[in-house]
Every structure is written in C-alpha cells, then in structure tokens.
Amino acid sequence: MALSFAAPVAHEMLKVILAKIDGGTGAGVIRIYAGPVPTSADAPLAVANTLLAELTCSDPSADQPAMNTLTLKAINQDASANADGDATFFRIGDSALTAVLQGDCTETGKGGALELNTVKVTANSPVAITSATFGLA
C-alpha cells in the first residue's frame, strides 16, 4: 500500500522542501541527467550518469505551497545543454547543489515527476521547463 498524508501534514512537508530548495545563498537548481536512476536523492551518482542540463529556479523558487502542491515560479532555461542523451531523472538542489529531491523524467503525458516535451536532449541546444508542480497525496 502506498503512503497517503493528511492535507495539513502534506502542506508542512512541502514547506520544508521549499525551505531546503531556497536555503542556500542563491537560487535553487534543477539538474537533468541521463543514465540509471539512483535509489534516492542521497545516493551518489553512477559513473554512467551524464549531466544533460542545469536550469536555475527563481529566488525564491516558489510561493508558499497550496495544501498539497508546490508549484515552482519561472525556471530559467539552460541555453546550451551539456551533453546528448535521454533524460531519465532530475534532482532539485539548493544553490550549493545539495540534493533536496529526485524524480523521474518522462515525455509529456507519460506520468513522470518531471514531464518534458521530449526526453532526447541535444548538446548545445536549449532546454526549458515551462512549469513544475509537485504534490503529496
């Protein structure tokens, strides 16, 4: 059985997540990777993981969460992707790149925690995220 949280508990958890993303000296960062998905946001990256793109959040990254959702404000695009690859997961971290959360990447409509118009990233091409909303049930 999956976990489910009472709305007030989910709200408090999202407030902690927001505080961690905004906790550094600057804006939070979203990093998109190719390769095998680590078991958790605390797990080290594998040799086979490739950083595809790095996008900077607004500072602060979001307004206070709604009862069970956190919607990030504008996210600055990466004007020039680092490498070619298929995006498989992302990590959001604070300005010091300390990971706060991790999730899978899929194409729009495929149900990933972060849905992209395409998971195929091309080096030196722009990468943009139009919106990002995370929820706890």
C-alpha positions in Angstrom: 0.0 0.0 0.0 1.3 3.5 -0.9 1.5 6.1 1.8 -1.1 8.8 2.0 -0.8 12.0 4.0 -3.4 14.2 5.6 -3.5 17.5 3.8 -2.1 19.5 6.7 0.8 17.1 7.0 1.5 17.2 3.3 1.4 21.0 3.5 4.0 21.1 6.2 6.3 18.7 4.3 6.1 20.8 1.2 7.0 23.9 3.2 10.1 22.1 4.4 11.0 21.1 0.8 10.6 24.7 -0.3 12.8 25.9 2.6 15.5 23.4 1.6 15.5 24.4 -2.1 15.7 28.1 -1.1 18.1 27.5 1.8 21.4 28.3 0.0 22.8 31.7 -0.7 21.2 31.8 -4.2 18.6 30.2 -6.3 17.8 26.5 -6.4 19.0 24.4 -9.3 17.3 21.7 -11.4 19.8 19.2 -12.9 18.6 16.8 -15.6 20.5 13.5 -16.0 20.8 10.5 -18.3 21.6 7.0 -17.1 20.3 4.8 -14.3 18.2 6.4 -11.7 19.8 6.3 -8.3 17.9 4.7 -5.4 17.4 8.0 -3.7 18.3 11.7 -3.8 21.0 10.9 -1.2 22.6 8.2 -3.3 25.7 9.1 -5.2 25.6 9.4 -9.0 26.8 6.5 -11.0 29.7 6.7 -13.5 27.0 6.1 -16.2 25.1 9.2 -15.2 25.5 12.2 -17.5 24.5 15.7 -16.6 22.4 16.9 -19.6 21.2 20.3 -18.4 21.2 22.6 -15.5 18.3 25.1 -15.0 18.1 27.8 -12.3 15.0 28.4 -10.3 13.6 31.8 -9.4 14.8 33.0 -6.0 12.7 32.3 -4.0 11.7 29.2 -6.1 8.0 29.2 -5.2 5.3 30.9 -3.2 4.2 29.0 -0.1 2.6 25.7 -1.2 -1.1 25.1 -1.5 -2.4 22.5 0.8 -0.8 19.5 -1.1 1.0 21.0 -4.1 4.1 23.1 -4.6 4.4 25.0 -7.9 7.7 26.5 -8.8 7.9 30.0 -10.2 9.6 30.7 -13.5 12.6 28.5 -14.2 15.5 29.9 -16.3 16.3 27.7 -19.3 19.7 26.2 -19.9 20.7 27.9 -23.1 23.2 25.2 -24.1 22.7 21.6 -22.9 25.9 20.0 -21.6 25.6 16.7 -23.5 23.5 14.5 -25.7 21.3 11.9 -24.0 17.9 10.7 -22.9 16.7 12.3 -19.8 15.8 9.7 -17.2 15.8 11.6 -13.9 16.3 15.0 -12.3 17.5 16.4 -9.0 16.5 19.7 -7.5 19.0 21.1 -5.1 19.8 24.3 -3.3 22.3 26.9 -4.7 25.2 24.7 -3.3 23.8 21.8 -5.4 22.9 19.8 -2.2 20.1 17.5 -3.4 16.7 18.1 -2.0 14.6 15.8 -4.1 14.8 13.5 -7.1 12.3 12.2 -9.6 11.9 10.5 -13.0 11.7 12.4 -16.3 9.3 11.3 -19.0 7.7 12.8 -22.1 4.5 14.9 -21.5 1.6 12.7 -20.7 3.7 9.7 -19.6 3.4 10.4 -15.8 6.9 11.3 -14.8 7.6 13.5 -11.8 9.0 15.9 -14.4 7.4 15.8 -17.9 9.4 17.2 -20.8 8.2 17.7 -24.4 11.0 15.3 -25.3 13.4 13.3 -23.2 16.0 13.5 -26.0 18.4 16.3 -25.1 21.0 17.5 -27.7 24.2 19.1 -26.6 24.5 22.9 -27.1 20.7 23.2 -27.6 18.4 25.0 -25.2 16.5 23.1 -22.5 13.4 24.6 -20.9 10.9 23.7 -18.3 7.7 25.6 -18.7 6.2 24.6 -15.3 6.9 22.3 -12.4 4.3 21.3 -9.8 4.9 18.6 -7.2 2.3 17.1 -4.9 1.9 14.9 -2.0 -1.2 12.8 -1.6 
